[in-house]
Amino acid sequence: MLRSLPSPGNPTLTTIPAPAAFAAPTPTRASFTFSFINSMGGSVVTSNALYFLTKQGFEFSQSMNFLLGCLLGVVYIAGALAAKPLLDRLRIFLPSLSTRGVLSALMFVLAALCFVPQASAWSTHDGKPAAWAIWAVVLLYSPATGMLWPIVESYVSGGRSGSNLRSTMGVWNVVWSAAGLFITLVVTPIAERAATLVIASIGLTHLAALFPLKGFKPEPGEHPEGEHEPHPPVYADLLVTFRLLLPLAYVVMSAIGPYLPSLAERLGLLKNWSVSGVTLTLGGLLPIAWVAARVATFAALARWQSWHGRWSFAIFSGSLMLAGYAGLVFSPLLPRAPGIALALLGLAAFGTAAAAIYTAAIYYAMEVGKADVNAGGRHEALIGVGYTLGPGIGLASTIAVERGWVPPAFFEPLMLGTVGLLALLTAAQVVRRVHLHSRNPA
């Protein structure tokens, strides 16, 4: 079997031999283990946990954290969109290079980056890491993971379609999201005292990921012409719809992270309590409500597959996300006990909606895109858009306060209100698409 790739001198195509058994899917045990390990790293270095580490370990201000988040999103988009073109370009100059080999190289790169902050701390007299170290890590680690996940997604979905693809992607969603729940429970108690060591330990996990990588095929499974199950035409329309909702979910997620500490204070959840000698606060455990709900929803959707092809699923997930966000924002207005209950319900609703949106978006991307790396790249780039817009709204709100354009007390209403307005505009567009489809199903 031959694979055609573009070349510098010939923008059309140059043909190189593809590895044998190119169409065979990679065993799920290997791809799931590899995904779990790498998701732990992403949960620390490219998610809300990062801002906790930078505030405690690197003394970042709120505006610096928001700026860091914006840059993280921008370079993540660049990495995701570059995944397929870079693979093609590398194969022109290194025809024998396999996609598995690229993943191996990425593991060494990510591991080396994770040791930079600790090395910076060792090089100073007071043992404190330099701020440049975390900037360097994020600006290089984020695009590398932006390239990593589209390739991983092509391995998980390659050679599969229909019910096999749905069930495999469903279990995979549980696996990578469970890693985030594990990190939330384990890292939070020690991050304040050992931020650089936490990041360095993530480097060790990337090296450990080389072991399950041995079980990967040299190339992702591919759907030979004629073998891919035909998908209904509505899948393409649903893909566009969920690609509207996907970045919005990550915008809301980015807004929730900075909001939770002040929400916990208003709800009276900052009282300290100890477990095995480790001091925690109930407020610090608030993120578990939505992270656990996301894992549970992924697990439910992995078993219940009747959602595919249904416009009602788009309406349900979008509406639930709006309801959860609204419940979270308005919970401090209620008395303490009902306010806590509403906040927890809001977080659980958002986690459920985020899982539903992600499940549909990745499934339709892989089904319509035939599990190509480009399909995963576009999916991850949209996540990067959410990563960028969320902190961007926070940064703009911070600048408005610092310049005196709005009073400091208006910071949260301005940021949360802007996110809410964006959510309503996106919901209106989704409703419009559903209405147009109902009038013209063809």
Secondary structure as UniProt FT lines:
FT   STRAND          2..5
FT   STRAND          14..17
FT   TURN            20..23
FT   HELIX           28..45
FT   HELIX           48..57
FT   HELIX           62..93
FT   TURN            95..96
FT   HELIX           99..114
FT   HELIX           116..122
FT   HELIX           131..157
FT   TURN            158..159
FT   HELIX           162..191
FT   TURN            192..193
FT   HELIX           195..208
FT   HELIX           210..213
FT   TURN            214..215
FT   TURN            225..227
FT   HELIX           234..266
FT   TURN            267..268
FT   STRAND          272..275
FT   TURN            276..277
FT   STRAND          278..281
FT   HELIX           283..285
FT   HELIX           287..303
FT   TURN            306..309
FT   HELIX           311..330
FT   HELIX           331..333
FT   HELIX           336..368
FT   TURN            369..371
FT   HELIX           373..402
FT   TURN            403..404
FT   HELIX           408..410
FT   HELIX           411..439
//
